[in-house]
C-alpha cells in the first residue's frame, strides 16, 4: 500500500534551512512492571526516509514536498493492546537556523490484510 505525504511551509523572511527529513516509522511500544514502577520501552524502525540537503529560502518562498511512502505487503498492521502497541507514523523534521526545529508526527492506521 502506498501513502502520499504532502508538506508545505512558507517563509515571511529569508532563512537557512539546515535539514528537511521525512520518515516512515513502525514504532513498537512495550509496557511492563519493574518492581513497583511501570516502564514503557519504545523502539522505532525506520522503514523509509527522505532527506533534503541544506538550502536558503528567501522571503515568500515555500517548502513544497510530496513524498510517496510504501508499506510492504505482509508488513505488520497497527496494533493496540494494554501493554503492547505497534504504531505507523510519518515523521516530519525541519531544522532552521535561529528557530526551534519543527518536529511533528502523523499517525497512520494500517489495517490487517483481508483475504479475497
MDAnalysis code that builds the backbone (N, CA, C; Angstrom):
import MDAnalysis as mda
import numpy as np

u = mda.Universe.empty(348, n_residues=116, atom_resindex=np.repeat(np.arange(116), 3), trajectory=True)
u.add_TopologyAttr("name", ["N", "CA", "C"] * 116)
u.add_TopologyAttr("resid", np.arange(1, 117))
u.add_TopologyAttr("resname", ["UNK", "UNK", "UNK", "UNK", "UNK", "UNK", "UNK", "UNK", "UNK", "UNK", "UNK", "UNK", "UNK", "UNK", "UNK", "UNK", "UNK", "UNK", "UNK", "UNK", "UNK", "UNK", "UNK", "UNK", "UNK", "UNK", "UNK", "UNK", "UNK", "UNK", "UNK", "UNK", "UNK", "UNK", "UNK", "UNK", "UNK", "UNK", "UNK", "UNK", "UNK", "UNK", "UNK", "UNK", "UNK", "UNK", "UNK", "UNK", "UNK", "UNK", "UNK", "UNK", "UNK", "UNK", "UNK", "UNK", "UNK", "UNK", "UNK", "UNK", "UNK", "UNK", "UNK", "UNK", "UNK", "UNK", "UNK", "UNK", "UNK", "UNK", "UNK", "UNK", "UNK", "UNK", "UNK", "UNK", "UNK", "UNK", "UNK", "UNK", "UNK", "UNK", "UNK", "UNK", "UNK", "UNK", "UNK", "UNK", "UNK", "UNK", "UNK", "UNK", "UNK", "UNK", "UNK", "UNK", "UNK", "UNK", "UNK", "UNK", "UNK", "UNK", "UNK", "UNK", "UNK", "UNK", "UNK", "UNK", "UNK", "UNK", "UNK", "UNK", "UNK", "UNK", "UNK", "UNK"])
u.atoms.positions = np.array([
    [0.851, -1.173, 0.000],
    [0.000, 0.000, 0.000],
    [0.900, 1.240, 0.000],
    [0.496, 2.224, -0.755],
    [1.259, 3.473, -0.825],
    [0.521, 4.583, -0.087],
    [1.288, 5.445, 0.537],
    [0.756, 6.605, 1.247],
    [1.484, 7.836, 0.713],
    [0.728, 8.845, 0.293],
    [1.330, 10.088, -0.177],
    [1.281, 11.101, 0.954],
    [2.432, 11.687, 1.241],
    [2.549, 12.694, 2.304],
    [2.947, 14.016, 1.661],
    [2.193, 15.063, 1.971],
    [2.475, 16.390, 1.437],
    [2.792, 17.340, 2.591],
    [3.867, 18.102, 2.429],
    [4.299, 19.065, 3.452],
    [4.528, 20.406, 2.772],
    [3.983, 21.461, 3.377],
    [4.174, 22.814, 2.841],
    [4.420, 23.776, 3.995],
    [5.399, 24.661, 3.806],
    [5.703, 25.692, 4.796],
    [6.220, 26.917, 4.066],
    [5.605, 28.070, 4.358],
    [6.019, 29.335, 3.742],
    [6.907, 30.109, 4.703],
    [7.743, 30.979, 4.133],
    [8.641, 31.796, 4.942],
    [8.385, 33.267, 4.654],
    [8.225, 34.068, 5.713],
    [7.999, 35.508, 5.558],
    [9.291, 36.251, 5.261],
    [10.394, 35.709, 5.773],
    [11.697, 36.338, 5.534],
    [12.717, 35.253, 5.202],
    [13.891, 35.665, 4.753],
    [14.935, 34.713, 4.360],
    [15.359, 33.867, 5.559],
    [15.652, 32.591, 5.287],
    [16.056, 31.677, 6.352],
    [16.923, 30.563, 5.773],
    [17.873, 30.109, 6.580],
    [18.710, 28.964, 6.223],
    [18.058, 27.713, 6.817],
    [17.682, 26.796, 5.958],
    [17.134, 25.522, 6.415],
    [18.272, 24.512, 6.371],
    [18.606, 23.977, 7.544],
    [19.743, 23.074, 7.665],
    [19.401, 21.646, 7.241],
    [18.119, 21.274, 7.404],
    [17.741, 19.890, 7.106],
    [16.233, 19.783, 6.972],
    [15.804, 18.989, 5.997],
    [14.398, 18.623, 5.848],
    [14.380, 17.108, 5.735],
    [13.643, 16.440, 6.623],
    [13.620, 14.982, 6.619],
    [12.211, 14.472, 6.866],
    [11.869, 13.404, 6.158],
    [10.583, 12.735, 6.318],
    [10.863, 11.247, 6.470],
    [10.198, 10.623, 7.450],
    [10.440, 9.207, 7.721],
    [9.123, 8.464, 7.894],
    [9.072, 7.251, 7.358],
    [8.000, 6.315, 7.665],
    [8.550, 5.402, 8.744],
    [7.871, 5.357, 9.884],
    [8.373, 4.643, 11.059],
    [7.333, 3.637, 11.549],
    [7.796, 2.442, 11.898],
    [6.978, 1.491, 12.643],
    [7.487, 1.541, 14.078],
    [6.638, 2.012, 14.979],
    [7.036, 2.201, 16.382],
    [6.450, 1.093, 17.247],
    [7.334, 0.416, 17.996],
    [6.920, -0.612, 18.948],
    [6.949, -0.020, 20.350],
    [5.893, -0.225, 21.102],
    [5.843, 0.206, 22.494],
    [5.488, -0.996, 23.362],
    [6.264, -1.224, 24.392],
    [6.008, -2.319, 25.328],
    [6.035, -1.755, 26.744],
    [4.990, -2.029, 27.505],
    [4.884, -1.547, 28.884],
    [4.958, -2.746, 29.823],
    [5.771, -2.624, 30.857],
    [5.910, -3.714, 31.815],
    [6.191, -3.150, 33.203],
    [6.100, -4.024, 34.198],
    [6.361, -3.628, 35.585],
    [7.784, -4.006, 35.961],
    [8.457, -3.074, 36.638],
    [9.785, -3.317, 37.206],
    [9.665, -2.939, 38.673],
    [9.477, -3.952, 39.515],
    [9.212, -3.674, 40.935],
    [7.859, -2.985, 41.059],
    [7.858, -1.790, 41.644],
    [6.606, -1.034, 41.776],
    [6.439, 0.007, 40.668],
    [7.420, 0.094, 39.768],
    [7.376, 1.068, 38.683],
    [6.808, 0.442, 37.411],
    [6.143, 1.267, 36.631],
    [5.690, 0.865, 35.302],
    [6.612, 1.544, 34.288],
    [7.154, 0.760, 33.372],
    [8.132, 1.243, 32.407],
    [7.594, 0.981, 31.000],
    [7.752, 1.972, 30.117],
    [7.403, 1.786, 28.715],
    [8.669, 1.951, 27.880],
    [8.945, 0.949, 27.066],
    [10.099, 0.954, 26.183],
    [9.592, 1.179, 24.762],
    [10.254, 2.079, 24.050],
    [9.863, 2.404, 22.684],
    [11.027, 2.113, 21.745],
    [10.696, 1.497, 20.616],
    [11.715, 1.230, 19.603],
    [11.154, 1.621, 18.249],
    [11.860, 2.497, 17.537],
    [11.449, 2.951, 16.214],
    [12.218, 2.202, 15.135],
    [11.476, 1.655, 14.166],
    [12.069, 1.029, 12.981],
    [11.820, 1.986, 11.820],
    [12.877, 2.578, 11.284],
    [12.727, 3.473, 10.134],
    [12.587, 2.593, 8.903],
    [11.416, 2.672, 8.280],
    [11.115, 1.838, 7.121],
    [11.562, 2.524, 5.839],
    [11.346, 3.831, 5.779],
    [11.704, 4.593, 4.580],
    [12.022, 6.018, 5.009],
    [12.966, 6.659, 4.302],
    [13.387, 8.005, 4.685],
    [13.748, 8.831, 3.462],
    [13.372, 10.109, 3.522],
    [13.775, 11.093, 2.514],
    [14.442, 12.237, 3.238],
    [15.526, 12.754, 2.671],
    [16.208, 13.882, 3.293],
    [16.663, 14.860, 2.217],
    [16.485, 16.156, 2.484],
    [16.898, 17.209, 1.563],
    [18.167, 17.873, 2.107],
    [19.062, 18.301, 1.240],
    [20.270, 18.986, 1.696],
    [19.932, 20.394, 2.196],
    [20.856, 21.014, 2.931],
    [20.629, 22.382, 3.406],
    [20.373, 23.334, 2.237],
    [19.570, 24.350, 2.515],
    [19.267, 25.316, 1.459],
    [18.726, 26.594, 2.072],
    [18.933, 27.705, 1.394],
    [18.415, 29.008, 1.820],
    [17.089, 29.271, 1.100],
    [16.101, 29.719, 1.872],
    [14.811, 30.125, 1.323],
    [14.681, 31.632, 1.496],
    [14.275, 32.310, 0.468],
    [14.040, 33.754, 0.532],
    [12.617, 34.011, 1.031],
    [12.374, 35.232, 1.499],
    [11.034, 35.615, 1.938],
    [10.037, 35.393, 0.806],
    [8.902, 34.788, 1.121],
    [7.888, 34.488, 0.124],
    [8.033, 33.115, -0.509],
    [9.200, 32.472, -0.344],
    [9.375, 31.114, -0.864],
    [8.753, 30.106, 0.102],
    [8.525, 28.894, -0.405],
    [7.910, 27.829, 0.388],
    [8.625, 26.513, 0.189],
    [8.556, 25.691, 1.218],
    [8.905, 24.282, 1.088],
    [7.635, 23.608, 0.575],
    [7.727, 22.911, -0.520],
    [6.607, 22.147, -1.069],
    [7.118, 20.751, -1.378],
    [6.882, 19.838, -0.473],
    [7.382, 18.468, -0.629],
    [6.209, 17.498, -0.698],
    [6.321, 16.566, -1.602],
    [5.330, 15.492, -1.736],
    [6.120, 14.191, -1.831],
    [5.883, 13.298, -0.884],
    [6.653, 12.055, -0.811],
    [5.715, 10.849, -0.804],
    [6.145, 9.813, -1.488],
    [5.390, 8.569, -1.546],
    [6.078, 7.554, -0.642],
    [5.331, 7.061, 0.343],
    [5.844, 6.032, 1.245],
    [5.142, 4.722, 0.922],
    [5.881, 3.625, 1.047],
    [5.335, 2.315, 0.710],
    [5.370, 1.401, 1.931],
    [4.212, 0.848, 2.258],
    [4.120, -0.161, 3.318],
    [4.048, -1.509, 2.606],
    [5.047, -2.325, 2.817],
    [5.194, -3.589, 2.093],
    [4.054, -4.556, 2.387],
    [3.739, -5.348, 1.372],
    [2.761, -6.422, 1.552],
    [3.292, -7.366, 2.618],
    [2.453, -7.753, 3.530],
    [2.871, -8.647, 4.608],
    [3.431, -7.919, 5.822],
    [3.541, -6.585, 5.754],
    [4.017, -5.828, 6.920],
    [2.976, -5.914, 8.032],
    [3.421, -5.814, 9.253],
    [2.515, -5.885, 10.397],
    [1.585, -4.686, 10.399],
    [0.339, -4.938, 10.732],
    [-0.660, -3.881, 10.811],
    [-0.557, -3.140, 12.152],
    [-1.249, -2.029, 12.265],
    [-1.321, -1.303, 13.534],
    [-1.952, -2.224, 14.573],
    [-1.499, -2.085, 15.821],
    [-1.968, -2.983, 16.879],
    [-1.949, -2.228, 18.198],
    [-3.031, -2.349, 18.970],
    [-3.110, -1.704, 20.282],
    [-3.649, -2.706, 21.297],
    [-2.868, -3.005, 22.311],
    [-3.300, -3.831, 23.438],
    [-2.885, -3.101, 24.714],
    [-3.231, -3.654, 25.864],
    [-2.927, -2.979, 27.131],
    [-1.449, -2.662, 27.302],
    [-0.603, -3.610, 26.982],
    [0.824, -3.432, 27.264],
    [1.719, -3.429, 26.019],
    [1.143, -3.639, 24.859],
    [1.929, -3.673, 23.629],
    [1.215, -2.915, 22.528],
    [1.980, -2.147, 21.769],
    [1.411, -1.368, 20.679],
    [2.381, -1.362, 19.501],
    [1.814, -1.361, 18.300],
    [2.569, -1.139, 17.070],
    [1.890, 0.022, 16.365],
    [2.628, 1.081, 16.146],
    [2.068, 2.279, 15.522],
    [2.882, 2.643, 14.292],
    [2.175, 2.993, 13.211],
    [2.798, 3.504, 11.997],
    [2.732, 5.014, 12.042],
    [3.848, 5.661, 11.720],
    [3.961, 7.113, 11.856],
    [4.739, 7.670, 10.665],
    [4.315, 8.834, 10.211],
    [5.162, 9.618, 9.311],
    [5.674, 10.789, 10.136],
    [6.984, 10.931, 10.175],
    [7.621, 11.984, 10.972],
    [8.213, 13.024, 10.023],
    [7.905, 14.288, 10.289],
    [8.463, 15.405, 9.515],
    [9.365, 16.207, 10.441],
    [10.565, 16.527, 9.956],
    [11.506, 17.328, 10.756],
    [12.152, 18.359, 9.848],
    [12.062, 19.635, 10.267],
    [12.696, 20.729, 9.539],
    [13.556, 21.479, 10.553],
    [14.859, 21.547, 10.274],
    [15.796, 22.243, 11.154],
    [16.167, 23.562, 10.498],
    [15.866, 24.665, 11.203],
    [16.087, 26.012, 10.666],
    [17.044, 26.778, 11.566],
    [17.958, 27.492, 10.955],
    [18.924, 28.269, 11.707],
    [18.212, 29.423, 12.420],
    [18.436, 29.529, 13.728],
    [17.873, 30.623, 14.506],
    [16.443, 30.405, 14.967],
    [15.857, 29.249, 14.660],
    [14.479, 28.931, 15.056],
    [14.444, 27.538, 15.668],
    [13.445, 27.284, 16.517],
    [13.309, 25.908, 17.025],
    [13.007, 24.956, 15.868],
    [13.465, 23.730, 15.993],
    [13.194, 22.731, 14.972],
    [11.703, 22.420, 14.936],
    [11.188, 22.199, 13.730],
    [9.819, 21.716, 13.565],
    [9.911, 20.204, 13.548],
    [9.221, 19.564, 14.459],
    [9.283, 18.114, 14.605],
    [7.862, 17.634, 14.878],
    [7.246, 17.008, 13.903],
    [5.842, 16.611, 14.026],
    [5.681, 15.166, 13.572],
    [4.765, 14.449, 14.237],
    [4.465, 13.081, 13.867],
    [3.001, 12.964, 13.483],
    [2.750, 12.189, 12.434],
    [1.404, 11.986, 11.926],
    [1.130, 10.487, 11.922],
    [0.116, 10.061, 12.670],
    [-0.191, 8.646, 12.788],
    [-0.940, 8.104, 11.582],
    [-0.639, 6.864, 11.247],
    [-1.335, 6.135, 10.191],
    [-1.978, 4.909, 10.810],
    [-3.105, 4.526, 10.307],
    [-3.726, 3.276, 10.747],
    [-3.597, 2.276, 9.610],
    [-2.800, 1.246, 9.833],
    [-2.592, 0.205, 8.840],
    [-3.460, -0.980, 9.243],
    [-4.373, -1.344, 8.349],
    [-5.320, -2.413, 8.641],
    [-4.742, -3.770, 8.243],
    [-5.202, -4.846, 8.919],
    [-4.745, -6.180, 8.517],
    [-5.208, -6.482, 7.094],
    [-4.424, -7.262, 6.415],
    [-4.776, -7.658, 5.037],
    [-5.995, -8.563, 5.080],
    [-6.888, -8.359, 4.157],
    [-8.068, -9.224, 4.077],
    [-7.889, -10.215, 2.936],
    [-8.430, -11.405, 3.116],
    [-8.348, -12.451, 2.103],
    [-9.456, -12.209, 1.085],
    [-9.107, -12.281, -0.188],
    [-10.116, -12.065, -1.244],
    [-10.631, -13.369, -1.773],
])
